[in-house]
């Protein structure tokens, strides 16, 4: 999974304007984030029509605030520059929950 560099919201929208993307908001100190990380390669493989970006919430604090990401781990999906879904909370997420979220995207 590619790590998203520090950027502003307008730069992000340019980056995700063509195709399907999932942003995975995380932080090194977050135990719930560390719990889902081992499942991410399998999730990426299953949903290979999406490009996944890992977003360090602490490095991208302004972007997280602009996108109303106040709990991690969280996921935000885009298709051709438009947000198509979000799974945002401070709660631990299971592999099944993330897969269900991605399957239900339009």
SULVENZI-V388506 format. One record per residue. N is the residue number from 1. RES is the residue in three letters. SS is DSSP state (A for helix, B for strand, O for the rest). Layout:
((N | RES | SS) (N | RES | SS))
//
This chain:
((1 | UNK | O) (2 | UNK | B) (3 | UNK | B) (4 | UNK | O) (5 | UNK | O) (6 | UNK | O) (7 | UNK | O) (8 | UNK | O) (9 | UNK | A) (10 | UNK | A) (11 | UNK | A) (12 | UNK | A) (13 | UNK | A) (14 | UNK | A) (15 | UNK | A) (16 | UNK | O) (17 | UNK | O) (18 | UNK | O) (19 | UNK | O) (20 | UNK | B) (21 | UNK | B) (22 | UNK | B) (23 | UNK | B) (24 | UNK | B) (25 | UNK | B) (26 | UNK | B) (27 | UNK | O) (28 | UNK | O) (29 | UNK | O) (30 | UNK | O) (31 | UNK | A) (32 | UNK | A) (33 | UNK | A) (34 | UNK | A) (35 | UNK | A) (36 | UNK | A) (37 | UNK | A) (38 | UNK | A) (39 | UNK | A) (40 | UNK | A) (41 | UNK | A) (42 | UNK | A) (43 | UNK | A) (44 | UNK | A) (45 | UNK | A) (46 | UNK | A) (47 | UNK | O) (48 | UNK | O) (49 | UNK | O) (50 | UNK | O) (51 | UNK | B) (52 | UNK | B) (53 | UNK | B) (54 | UNK | B) (55 | UNK | B) (56 | UNK | B) (57 | UNK | O) (58 | UNK | O) (59 | UNK | O) (60 | UNK | O) (61 | UNK | A) (62 | UNK | A) (63 | UNK | A) (64 | UNK | A) (65 | UNK | A) (66 | UNK | A) (67 | UNK | O) (68 | UNK | O) (69 | UNK | O) (70 | UNK | O) (71 | UNK | O) (72 | UNK | O) (73 | UNK | O) (74 | UNK | B) (75 | UNK | B) (76 | UNK | B) (77 | UNK | B) (78 | UNK | B) (79 | UNK | B) (80 | UNK | O) (81 | UNK | O) (82 | UNK | B) (83 | UNK | B) (84 | UNK | B) (85 | UNK | B) (86 | UNK | B) (87 | UNK | B) (88 | UNK | O) (89 | UNK | O) (90 | UNK | O) (91 | UNK | O) (92 | UNK | O) (93 | UNK | O) (94 | UNK | O) (95 | UNK | A) (96 | UNK | A) (97 | UNK | A) (98 | UNK | A) (99 | UNK | A) (100 | UNK | A) (101 | UNK | A) (102 | UNK | A) (103 | UNK | A) (104 | UNK | O) (105 | UNK | O) (106 | UNK | O))
//
